[in-house]
Amino acid sequence: MDTIRVYNYNIDTPSARFNQIKPWAEEDNTTTAIDLENKKHLLKSEKRLQIFNDIFENNRFEDDFKQTLLQGLGTSVIPILLICPFTLIPNHNVFEEPEYWFEFPIIILIIYMPQVVAYIVMNCSYWMNISYIQNSRHFLFIGLLGVFDVFILYSVGFIVWTIILEYQYPIPFNSALNCYLTIISFYIALWFRFPIEWRKNKEFRSRLKWFIVAITFNQIITLQYSVIARLLIVFKDRYQWIIAIFLPFIREFNGWTNIKLAQRCCRGDKESVFITCTYSVSTRHSIFLAYVIGARATAKTSYLVLAEDFLINVYICIKLIWIRKRKSMDLRKQIELVQELLINELVEFLVPLEFVICLMIAYYGPNVGIIGDVGNNYWQYIAIEDINHTLTTIFTLFFIDICSLLACSFLLWRFCRINLFRVYVILQREFGVVFLVNLVFVLTSVRYSLLKSVLSIINNHRVNKIFS
């Protein structure tokens, strides 16, 4: 009779208080609070290794599938609910009615600011293997600092630019400048949220600096894709497909670089860095593909992108099967491959669906005329002319991803007896919260996304328009 293994997943969840280390704990001769944090996450890594070994050996163990499915449903619904205020709350066009300048900052303070704080704090915790920073008082402190920054920057900007200098509002590059200044203030606040005893530790200071580098690179990926999207427009007729050929290599470079940078700040559980970085980079890439295929790509480029997307996942799947059949003893490599495959399939299933729902809400909502790339065609933006064509192409991407998921699931079960759904259960239970945080943040902050709020069209506008 098979033995059913029972795992206490609460140890692996972000809300757990298992062995919670207080920063003011007195140091003894052998162990510091930082070392205990690292050992705690190393224990989680070893436990995860055992669970995946059971999955590969097809051993039975107890899972709460109902709770996992509810968490997955929440991951699908919550991003849409958080996008709705950007698209459904009526806003004025500040170019025509500058007296309503305060509408956009209010939306930032209520909706976007908590997402940014959660994005920085949660990734800091998972990449640095530090549970201490997840305390609610740190979220509150950094969030209040962001509220203060946004209020001061937008209020002072309006007073100086419009009232004193008597220029036409809005200020050139206002949103971009305020965003970068606020992010910098978050980094400074995060630095001082750790105890002074920790910051005196040379190794910890180095790790915290590497985290700031890694999280900054993660955000720069957005700008990188913005440039690529622009190039696809410039070379639309003849050479667009050439750019599309390099998209998988760009994703691999971004993922590899982000993982290497984040692992420099990690001690104890480097696998959590691989999982969260892979999810974040894949999410940005998938949103870019949904945007490009839906609004920018020619038919030839769309077919090429879809084929690349499908073949990459099949390649990972076949590589895993080949390693398993050779009876390789490199268990960690096998786990890394199945995690990468699951994350790719999960993101490529979820993101196009989320994207198209949010696009429809924006297109049929009250702000359609002032949202760039949806109903507004100011400067570099191109309004959607045929919504049916856009939705059809995005649903094609979604269908191809479904086929990829089914094909890989069948192959893994047929040749290796690996249940891909059980892999999803394990990752969702442990990393579901940070997955959600990254998905929501990317959906609401990516510059080329169709879901930016009314003032997203300001960030790159021409100065001569302001002074006209």
One Martini backbone bead per residue (centre of mass of N, CA, C, O) as a GRO file, in nm:
protein
  468
    1MET     BB    1   0.096   0.036   0.023
    2ASP     BB    2   0.075   0.359  -0.012
    3THR     BB    3   0.230   0.646   0.090
    4ILE     BB    4   0.111   0.939   0.240
    5ARG     BB    5   0.216   1.250   0.214
    6VAL     BB    6   0.257   1.519   0.458
    7TYR     BB    7   0.244   1.872   0.421
    8ASN     BB    8   0.347   2.185   0.559
    9TYR     BB    9   0.278   2.473   0.388
   10ASN     BB   10   0.309   2.710   0.598
   11ILE     BB   11   0.619   2.728   0.582
   12ASP     BB   12   0.605   2.841   0.262
   13THR     BB   13   0.450   3.088   0.336
   14PRO     BB   14   0.445   3.432   0.371
   15SER     BB   15   0.251   3.425   0.643
   16ALA     BB   16   0.445   3.296   0.807
   17ARG     BB   17   0.594   3.228   1.161
   18PHE     BB   18   0.826   3.045   1.118
   19ASN     BB   19   1.094   3.132   1.279
   20GLN     BB   20   1.072   3.418   1.359
   21ILE     BB   21   1.296   3.690   1.324
   22LYS     BB   22   1.425   3.918   1.532
   23PRO     BB   23   1.631   4.196   1.493
   24TRP     BB   24   1.678   4.232   1.823
   25ALA     BB   25   1.825   3.991   1.865
   26GLU     BB   26   2.054   3.837   2.033
   27GLU     BB   27   2.374   3.767   2.003
   28ASP     BB   28   2.576   3.504   1.969
   29ASN     BB   29   2.856   3.307   1.907
   30THR     BB   30   2.714   3.159   1.630
   31THR     BB   31   2.439   3.336   1.583
   32THR     BB   32   2.242   3.519   1.374
   33ALA     BB   33   1.965   3.652   1.238
   34ILE     BB   34   2.060   3.617   0.946
   35ASP     BB   35   2.138   3.318   0.962
   36LEU     BB   36   1.853   3.216   1.035
   37GLU     BB   37   1.717   3.305   0.779
   38ASN     BB   38   1.892   3.134   0.588
   39LYS     BB   39   1.826   2.857   0.718
   40LYS     BB   40   1.524   2.865   0.672
   41HIS     BB   41   1.544   2.875   0.352
   42LEU     BB   42   1.708   2.618   0.321
   43LEU     BB   43   1.489   2.432   0.430
   44LYS     BB   44   1.280   2.497   0.211
   45SER     BB   45   1.451   2.395  -0.026
   46GLU     BB   46   1.478   2.098   0.070
   47LYS     BB   47   1.175   2.041   0.079
   48ARG     BB   48   1.116   2.101  -0.220
   49LEU     BB   49   1.298   1.880  -0.330
   50GLN     BB   50   1.134   1.643  -0.212
   51ILE     BB   51   0.867   1.702  -0.353
   52PHE     BB   52   0.976   1.676  -0.646
   53ASN     BB   53   1.070   1.388  -0.615
   54ASP     BB   54   0.783   1.276  -0.575
   55ILE     BB   55   0.678   1.364  -0.849
   56PHE     BB   56   0.882   1.202  -1.023
   57GLU     BB   57   0.795   0.924  -0.863
   58ASN     BB   58   0.482   0.928  -0.813
   59ASN     BB   59   0.407   1.006  -0.537
   60ARG     BB   60   0.202   1.023  -0.274
   61PHE     BB   61   0.022   1.327  -0.173
   62GLU     BB   62  -0.116   1.572   0.013
   63ASP     BB   63  -0.373   1.788  -0.127
   64ASP     BB   64  -0.524   2.118  -0.166
   65PHE     BB   65  -0.693   2.175  -0.445
   66LYS     BB   66  -0.913   2.376  -0.371
   67GLN     BB   67  -0.732   2.603  -0.265
   68THR     BB   68  -0.560   2.632  -0.520
   69LEU     BB   69  -0.792   2.710  -0.713
   70LEU     BB   70  -0.874   2.964  -0.556
   71GLN     BB   71  -0.604   3.106  -0.594
   72GLY     BB   72  -0.611   3.103  -0.903
   73LEU     BB   73  -0.869   3.271  -0.926
   74GLY     BB   74  -0.756   3.519  -0.782
   75THR     BB   75  -0.526   3.570  -0.991
   76SER     BB   76  -0.743   3.639  -1.219
   77VAL     BB   77  -0.930   3.863  -1.077
   78ILE     BB   78  -0.767   4.086  -0.928
   79PRO     BB   79  -0.632   4.238  -1.168
   80ILE     BB   80  -0.899   4.336  -1.292
   81LEU     BB   81  -1.001   4.499  -1.047
   82LEU     BB   82  -0.740   4.693  -1.042
   83ILE     BB   83  -0.790   4.811  -1.337
   84CYS     BB   84  -1.075   4.949  -1.341
   85PRO     BB   85  -1.014   5.241  -1.229
   86PHE     BB   86  -0.855   5.327  -1.492
   87THR     BB   87  -1.124   5.269  -1.696
   88LEU     BB   88  -1.416   5.339  -1.533
   89ILE     BB   89  -1.325   5.603  -1.423
   90PRO     BB   90  -1.391   5.906  -1.499
   91ASN     BB   91  -1.197   6.122  -1.713
   92HIS     BB   92  -1.007   6.392  -1.795
   93ASN     BB   93  -0.866   6.602  -2.028
   94VAL     BB   94  -0.582   6.787  -1.945
   95PHE     BB   95  -0.546   6.944  -2.211
   96GLU     BB   96  -0.845   7.073  -2.195
   97GLU     BB   97  -0.863   7.023  -1.852
   98PRO     BB   98  -0.637   7.122  -1.616
   99GLU     BB   99  -0.819   7.139  -1.348
  100TYR     BB  100  -0.794   6.800  -1.345
  101TRP     BB  101  -0.501   6.711  -1.234
  102PHE     BB  102  -0.586   6.530  -0.966
  103GLU     BB  103  -0.690   6.253  -1.073
  104PHE     BB  104  -0.432   6.086  -1.119
  105PRO     BB  105  -0.301   6.095  -0.831
  106ILE     BB  106  -0.535   5.950  -0.691
  107ILE     BB  107  -0.506   5.680  -0.837
  108ILE     BB  108  -0.219   5.627  -0.750
  109LEU     BB  109  -0.264   5.625  -0.439
  110ILE     BB  110  -0.491   5.394  -0.432
  111ILE     BB  111  -0.375   5.176  -0.653
  112TYR     BB  112  -0.059   5.187  -0.737
  113MET     BB  113   0.113   5.217  -0.479
  114PRO     BB  114   0.064   4.936  -0.343
  115GLN     BB  115   0.190   4.777  -0.580
  116VAL     BB  116   0.479   4.883  -0.563
  117VAL     BB  117   0.538   4.805  -0.274
  118ALA     BB  118   0.484   4.501  -0.307
  119TYR     BB  119   0.692   4.450  -0.529
  120ILE     BB  120   0.947   4.527  -0.363
  121VAL     BB  121   0.908   4.366  -0.098
  122MET     BB  122   0.858   4.077  -0.207
  123ASN     BB  123   1.118   4.054  -0.375
  124CYS     BB  124   1.308   4.102  -0.142
  125SER     BB  125   1.231   3.852   0.020
  126TYR     BB  126   1.290   3.630  -0.205
  127TRP     BB  127   1.581   3.720  -0.297
  128MET     BB  128   1.706   3.754   0.015
  129ASN     BB  129   1.580   3.572   0.232
  130ILE     BB  130   1.359   3.780   0.391
  131SER     BB  131   1.091   3.793   0.617
  132TYR     BB  132   1.094   4.060   0.781
  133ILE     BB  133   0.991   4.267   0.545
  134GLN     BB  134   0.673   4.159   0.558
  135ASN     BB  135   0.589   4.351   0.745
  136SER     BB  136   0.330   4.579   0.771
  137ARG     BB  137   0.500   4.832   0.859
  138HIS     BB  138   0.663   4.850   0.594
  139PHE     BB  139   0.437   4.899   0.399
  140LEU     BB  140   0.327   5.154   0.536
  141PHE     BB  141   0.577   5.335   0.530
  142ILE     BB  142   0.634   5.328   0.223
  143GLY     BB  143   0.350   5.417   0.136
  144LEU     BB  144   0.350   5.698   0.277
  145LEU     BB  145   0.590   5.804   0.123
  146GLY     BB  146   0.454   5.788  -0.156
  147VAL     BB  147   0.225   5.980  -0.097
  148PHE     BB  148   0.401   6.224  -0.039
  149ASP     BB  149   0.549   6.238  -0.309
  150VAL     BB  150   0.306   6.268  -0.499
  151PHE     BB  151   0.178   6.517  -0.372
  152ILE     BB  152   0.420   6.707  -0.403
  153LEU     BB  153   0.495   6.681  -0.704
  154TYR     BB  154   0.214   6.755  -0.828
  155SER     BB  155   0.150   7.015  -0.676
  156VAL     BB  156   0.409   7.178  -0.731
  157GLY     BB  157   0.401   7.147  -1.036
  158PHE     BB  158   0.136   7.300  -1.084
  159ILE     BB  159   0.203   7.566  -0.948
  160VAL     BB  160   0.459   7.639  -1.109
  161TRP     BB  161   0.371   7.584  -1.410
  162THR     BB  162   0.074   7.722  -1.412
  163ILE     BB  163   0.066   7.967  -1.207
  164ILE     BB  164   0.351   8.102  -1.224
  165LEU     BB  165   0.441   8.042  -1.541
  166GLU     BB  166   0.187   7.994  -1.733
  167TYR     BB  167   0.160   7.704  -1.836
  168GLN     BB  168   0.068   7.433  -2.000
  169TYR     BB  169  -0.102   7.171  -1.907
  170PRO     BB  170   0.128   6.951  -1.881
  171ILE     BB  171   0.423   6.836  -1.790
  172PRO     BB  172   0.696   6.737  -1.920
  173PHE     BB  173   0.752   6.419  -1.814
  174ASN     BB  174   0.601   6.391  -1.538
  175SER     BB  175   0.542   6.090  -1.478
  176ALA     BB  176   0.827   5.978  -1.513
  177LEU     BB  177   0.974   6.153  -1.304
  178ASN     BB  178   0.798   6.080  -1.056
  179CYS     BB  179   0.847   5.778  -1.066
  180TYR     BB  180   1.157   5.776  -1.025
  181LEU     BB  181   1.162   5.932  -0.757
  182THR     BB  182   0.985   5.733  -0.597
  183ILE     BB  183   1.162   5.481  -0.629
  184ILE     BB  184   1.410   5.599  -0.487
  185SER     BB  185   1.265   5.643  -0.215
  186PHE     BB  186   1.211   5.341  -0.171
  187TYR     BB  187   1.501   5.248  -0.150
  188ILE     BB  188   1.572   5.418   0.096
  189ALA     BB  189   1.353   5.305   0.283
  190LEU     BB  190   1.439   5.010   0.268
  191TRP     BB  191   1.717   5.041   0.391
  192PHE     BB  192   1.589   5.161   0.678
  193ARG     BB  193   1.412   4.897   0.758
  194PHE     BB  194   1.663   4.792   0.856
  195PRO     BB  195   1.862   4.719   1.085
  196ILE     BB  196   2.159   4.850   1.189
  197GLU     BB  197   2.299   4.577   1.242
  198TRP     BB  198   2.265   4.481   0.947
  199ARG     BB  199   2.398   4.733   0.799
  200LYS     BB  200   2.686   4.668   0.930
  201ASN     BB  201   2.687   4.433   0.748
  202LYS     BB  202   2.867   4.377   0.475
  203GLU     BB  203   2.710   4.151   0.332
  204PHE     BB  204   2.427   4.276   0.353
  205ARG     BB  205   2.485   4.536   0.199
  206SER     BB  206   2.557   4.394  -0.065
  207ARG     BB  207   2.284   4.250  -0.105
  208LEU     BB  208   2.108   4.509  -0.112
  209LYS     BB  209   2.244   4.634  -0.358
  210TRP     BB  210   2.179   4.398  -0.553
  211PHE     BB  211   1.877   4.429  -0.536
  212ILE     BB  212   1.856   4.710  -0.661
  213VAL     BB  213   1.977   4.623  -0.929
  214ALA     BB  214   1.772   4.395  -0.999
  215ILE     BB  215   1.502   4.564  -0.982
  216THR     BB  216   1.588   4.769  -1.196
  217PHE     BB  217   1.622   4.575  -1.430
  218ASN     BB  218   1.330   4.469  -1.427
  219GLN     BB  219   1.220   4.758  -1.518
  220ILE     BB  220   1.391   4.800  -1.781
  221ILE     BB  221   1.245   4.595  -1.958
  222THR     BB  222   1.017   4.784  -2.036
  223LEU     BB  223   1.188   4.979  -2.209
  224GLN     BB  224   1.291   4.770  -2.404
  225TYR     BB  225   1.006   4.697  -2.523
  226SER     BB  226   0.940   4.981  -2.623
  227VAL     BB  227   1.158   4.988  -2.841
  228ILE     BB  228   1.065   4.737  -2.996
  229ALA     BB  229   0.783   4.841  -3.065
  230ARG     BB  230   0.887   5.076  -3.235
  231LEU     BB  231   1.045   4.906  -3.445
  232LEU     BB  232   0.793   4.753  -3.553
  233ILE     BB  233   0.678   5.011  -3.682
  234VAL     BB  234   0.913   5.106  -3.864
  235PHE     BB  235   0.942   4.777  -3.970
  236LYS     BB  236   0.662   4.660  -4.082
  237ASP     BB  237   0.684   4.544  -4.382
  238ARG     BB  238   0.990   4.387  -4.418
  239TYR     BB  239   1.159   4.365  -4.109
  240GLN     BB  240   0.992   4.261  -3.863
  241TRP     BB  241   1.065   3.950  -3.856
  242ILE     BB  242   1.358   3.987  -3.763
  243ILE     BB  243   1.294   4.087  -3.479
  244ALA     BB  244   1.125   3.836  -3.393
  245ILE     BB  245   1.360   3.629  -3.383
  246PHE     BB  246   1.494   3.775  -3.111
  247LEU     BB  247   1.289   3.747  -2.874
  248PRO     BB  248   1.382   3.486  -2.724
  249PHE     BB  249   1.669   3.596  -2.663
  250ILE     BB  250   1.577   3.833  -2.493
  251ARG     BB  251   1.436   3.673  -2.273
  252GLU     BB  252   1.682   3.503  -2.189
  253PHE     BB  253   1.861   3.739  -2.112
  254ASN     BB  254   1.679   3.865  -1.898
  255GLY     BB  255   1.654   3.616  -1.717
  256TRP     BB  256   1.955   3.560  -1.667
  257THR     BB  257   2.031   3.839  -1.552
  258ASN     BB  258   1.823   3.859  -1.322
  259ILE     BB  259   1.914   3.603  -1.173
  260LYS     BB  260   2.212   3.677  -1.125
  261LEU     BB  261   2.157   3.935  -0.964
  262ALA     BB  262   1.967   3.811  -0.743
  263GLN     BB  263   2.176   3.590  -0.640
  264ARG     BB  264   2.368   3.803  -0.503
  265CYS     BB  265   2.132   3.847  -0.263
  266CYS     BB  266   2.144   3.544  -0.193
  267ARG     BB  267   2.062   3.316   0.097
  268GLY     BB  268   1.964   2.955   0.073
  269ASP     BB  269   1.727   3.022  -0.183
  270LYS     BB  270   1.777   3.018  -0.519
  271GLU     BB  271   1.514   2.899  -0.636
  272SER     BB  272   1.327   3.142  -0.573
  273VAL     BB  273   1.465   3.328  -0.774
  274PHE     BB  274   1.409   3.168  -1.030
  275ILE     BB  275   1.099   3.166  -1.012
  276THR     BB  276   1.036   3.477  -0.984
  277CYS     BB  277   1.199   3.581  -1.228
  278THR     BB  278   1.068   3.408  -1.446
  279TYR     BB  279   0.784   3.520  -1.404
  280SER     BB  280   0.837   3.821  -1.451
  281VAL     BB  281   0.966   3.804  -1.737
  282SER     BB  282   0.733   3.643  -1.871
  283THR     BB  283   0.514   3.854  -1.826
  284ARG     BB  284   0.636   4.081  -1.994
  285HIS     BB  285   0.658   3.918  -2.258
  286SER     BB  286   0.353   3.840  -2.290
  287ILE     BB  287   0.242   4.126  -2.306
  288PHE     BB  288   0.400   4.206  -2.553
  289LEU     BB  289   0.282   3.991  -2.743
  290ALA     BB  290  -0.014   4.076  -2.717
  291TYR     BB  291   0.031   4.361  -2.825
  292VAL     BB  292   0.170   4.298  -3.097
  293ILE     BB  293  -0.038   4.098  -3.219
  294GLY     BB  294  -0.292   4.294  -3.178
  295ALA     BB  295  -0.143   4.591  -3.306
  296ARG     BB  296   0.157   4.549  -3.486
  297ALA     BB  297   0.156   4.291  -3.642
  298THR     BB  298   0.205   4.099  -3.886
  299ALA     BB  299   0.129   3.800  -4.009
  300LYS     BB  300   0.419   3.690  -4.022
  301THR     BB  301   0.500   3.769  -3.731
  302SER     BB  302   0.279   3.619  -3.579
  303TYR     BB  303   0.353   3.332  -3.672
  304LEU     BB  304   0.642   3.337  -3.561
  305VAL     BB  305   0.578   3.389  -3.262
  306LEU     BB  306   0.394   3.141  -3.219
  307ALA     BB  307   0.606   2.928  -3.294
  308GLU     BB  308   0.819   2.999  -3.084
  309ASP     BB  309   0.645   2.960  -2.833
  310PHE     BB  310   0.584   2.659  -2.880
  311LEU     BB  311   0.877   2.536  -2.926
  312ILE     BB  312   1.008   2.608  -2.657
  313ASN     BB  313   0.828   2.430  -2.475
  314VAL     BB  314   0.883   2.163  -2.623
  315TYR     BB  315   1.186   2.164  -2.577
  316ILE     BB  316   1.181   2.151  -2.268
  317CYS     BB  317   1.024   1.890  -2.253
  318ILE     BB  318   1.221   1.706  -2.414
  319LYS     BB  319   1.467   1.757  -2.237
  320LEU     BB  320   1.349   1.632  -1.983
  321ILE     BB  321   1.296   1.352  -2.098
  322TRP     BB  322   1.589   1.289  -2.179
  323ILE     BB  323   1.710   1.308  -1.894
  324ARG     BB  324   1.530   1.093  -1.762
  325LYS     BB  325   1.609   0.852  -1.958
  326ARG     BB  326   1.919   0.875  -1.865
  327LYS     BB  327   1.929   0.886  -1.553
  328SER     BB  328   1.987   1.140  -1.418
  329MET     BB  329   2.134   1.291  -1.114
  330ASP     BB  330   2.023   1.583  -1.191
  331LEU     BB  331   1.770   1.704  -1.017
  332ARG     BB  332   1.782   2.017  -1.033
  333LYS     BB  333   1.762   2.038  -1.340
  334GLN     BB  334   1.482   1.908  -1.363
  335ILE     BB  335   1.336   2.110  -1.183
  336GLU     BB  336   1.402   2.362  -1.349
  337LEU     BB  337   1.254   2.272  -1.607
  338VAL     BB  338   0.966   2.227  -1.488
  339GLN     BB  339   0.938   2.515  -1.381
  340GLU     BB  340   0.974   2.667  -1.646
  341LEU     BB  341   0.741   2.531  -1.795
  342LEU     BB  342   0.512   2.607  -1.601
  343ILE     BB  343   0.550   2.913  -1.610
  344ASN     BB  344   0.511   2.952  -1.911
  345GLU     BB  345   0.226   2.827  -1.925
  346LEU     BB  346   0.089   3.003  -1.715
  347VAL     BB  347   0.145   3.281  -1.841
  348GLU     BB  348   0.039   3.211  -2.139
  349PHE     BB  349  -0.252   3.169  -2.026
  350LEU     BB  350  -0.311   3.428  -1.845
  351VAL     BB  351  -0.228   3.695  -1.992
  352PRO     BB  352  -0.411   3.705  -2.247
  353LEU     BB  353  -0.672   3.694  -2.084
  354GLU     BB  354  -0.628   3.949  -1.915
  355PHE     BB  355  -0.573   4.143  -2.149
  356VAL     BB  356  -0.845   4.119  -2.305
  357ILE     BB  357  -1.031   4.206  -2.077
  358CYS     BB  358  -0.901   4.485  -2.024
  359LEU     BB  359  -0.936   4.589  -2.313
  360MET     BB  360  -1.246   4.581  -2.319
  361ILE     BB  361  -1.289   4.772  -2.083
  362ALA     BB  362  -1.141   5.011  -2.215
  363TYR     BB  363  -1.299   5.027  -2.491
  364TYR     BB  364  -1.601   5.034  -2.334
  365GLY     BB  365  -1.526   5.270  -2.176
  366PRO     BB  366  -1.511   5.614  -2.078
  367ASN     BB  367  -1.171   5.635  -2.156
  368VAL     BB  368  -1.102   5.568  -2.458
  369GLY     BB  369  -1.014   5.867  -2.570
  370ILE     BB  370  -0.750   5.874  -2.336
  371ILE     BB  371  -0.618   5.599  -2.428
  372GLY     BB  372  -0.345   5.475  -2.528
  373ASP     BB  373  -0.399   5.250  -2.804
  374VAL     BB  374  -0.718   5.257  -2.810
  375GLY     BB  375  -0.858   5.577  -2.865
  376ASN     BB  376  -0.568   5.705  -2.877
  377ASN     BB  377  -0.335   5.908  -3.119
  378TYR     BB  378  -0.108   6.034  -2.982
  379TRP     BB  379   0.162   6.041  -3.147
  380GLN     BB  380   0.277   5.717  -3.092
  381TYR     BB  381  -0.014   5.647  -3.095
  382ILE     BB  382  -0.259   5.379  -3.180
  383ALA     BB  383  -0.562   5.332  -3.263
  384ILE     BB  384  -0.823   5.124  -3.267
  385GLU     BB  385  -1.006   5.008  -3.552
  386ASP     BB  386  -1.021   4.675  -3.501
  387ILE     BB  387  -1.131   4.486  -3.245
  388ASN     BB  388  -1.178   4.205  -3.372
  389HIS     BB  389  -0.890   4.158  -3.475
  390THR     BB  390  -0.745   4.185  -3.206
  391LEU     BB  391  -0.896   3.956  -3.055
  392THR     BB  392  -0.830   3.727  -3.250
  393THR     BB  393  -0.517   3.730  -3.220
  394ILE     BB  394  -0.512   3.684  -2.912
  395PHE     BB  395  -0.676   3.416  -2.916
  396THR     BB  396  -0.465   3.268  -3.078
  397LEU     BB  397  -0.248   3.275  -2.864
  398PHE     BB  398  -0.416   3.127  -2.652
  399PHE     BB  399  -0.456   2.863  -2.816
  400ILE     BB  400  -0.157   2.789  -2.848
  401ASP     BB  401  -0.104   2.769  -2.542
  402ILE     BB  402  -0.300   2.538  -2.490
  403CYS     BB  403  -0.162   2.335  -2.677
  404SER     BB  404   0.107   2.338  -2.528
  405LEU     BB  405   0.003   2.241  -2.255
  406LEU     BB  406  -0.118   1.970  -2.350
  407ALA     BB  407   0.133   1.851  -2.484
  408CYS     BB  408   0.326   1.859  -2.236
  409SER     BB  409   0.150   1.700  -2.042
  410PHE     BB  410   0.140   1.441  -2.209
  411LEU     BB  411   0.445   1.382  -2.240
  412LEU     BB  412   0.519   1.368  -1.938
  413TRP     BB  413   0.319   1.136  -1.870
  414ARG     BB  414   0.396   0.924  -2.088
  415PHE     BB  415   0.731   0.919  -2.024
  416CYS     BB  416   0.744   1.018  -1.683
  417ARG     BB  417   0.505   1.054  -1.485
  418ILE     BB  418   0.436   1.372  -1.495
  419ASN     BB  419   0.247   1.605  -1.312
  420LEU     BB  420   0.188   1.932  -1.388
  421PHE     BB  421  -0.030   2.007  -1.179
  422ARG     BB  422   0.144   1.951  -0.925
  423VAL     BB  423   0.342   2.174  -0.981
  424TYR     BB  424   0.138   2.401  -0.961
  425VAL     BB  425   0.054   2.354  -0.669
  426ILE     BB  426   0.327   2.409  -0.536
  427LEU     BB  427   0.380   2.698  -0.651
  428GLN     BB  428   0.112   2.831  -0.567
  429ARG     BB  429   0.136   2.789  -0.259
  430GLU     BB  430   0.420   2.947  -0.229
  431PHE     BB  431   0.400   3.183  -0.491
  432GLY     BB  432   0.120   3.325  -0.536
  433VAL     BB  433   0.162   3.612  -0.424
  434VAL     BB  434   0.410   3.701  -0.598
  435PHE     BB  435   0.272   3.649  -0.865
  436LEU     BB  436   0.045   3.855  -0.830
  437VAL     BB  437   0.217   4.107  -0.787
  438ASN     BB  438   0.363   4.097  -1.064
  439LEU     BB  439   0.115   4.098  -1.248
  440VAL     BB  440  -0.013   4.362  -1.155
  441PHE     BB  441   0.227   4.549  -1.200
  442VAL     BB  442   0.263   4.499  -1.506
  443LEU     BB  443  -0.026   4.572  -1.603
  444THR     BB  444  -0.002   4.884  -1.472
  445SER     BB  445   0.315   4.976  -1.584
  446VAL     BB  446   0.343   4.917  -1.868
  447ARG     BB  447   0.387   5.133  -2.122
  448TYR     BB  448   0.272   4.949  -2.374
  449SER     BB  449   0.023   4.915  -2.243
  450LEU     BB  450  -0.337   4.943  -2.275
  451LEU     BB  451  -0.380   5.017  -1.939
  452LYS     BB  452  -0.322   5.291  -1.913
  453SER     BB  453  -0.376   5.576  -1.803
  454VAL     BB  454  -0.454   5.887  -1.901
  455LEU     BB  455  -0.136   5.990  -1.841
  456SER     BB  456   0.041   5.805  -2.028
  457ILE     BB  457   0.051   6.021  -2.271
  458ILE     BB  458   0.270   6.217  -2.133
  459ASN     BB  459   0.564   6.096  -2.107
  460ASN     BB  460   0.622   6.152  -2.454
  461HIS     BB  461   0.562   6.433  -2.512
  462ARG     BB  462   0.565   6.728  -2.679
  463VAL     BB  463   0.676   7.037  -2.601
  464ASN     BB  464   0.534   7.208  -2.826
  465LYS     BB  465   0.246   7.143  -2.722
  466ILE     BB  466   0.259   7.297  -2.453
  467PHE     BB  467   0.337   7.592  -2.591
  468SER     BB  468   0.076   7.636  -2.789
   0.00000   0.00000   0.00000
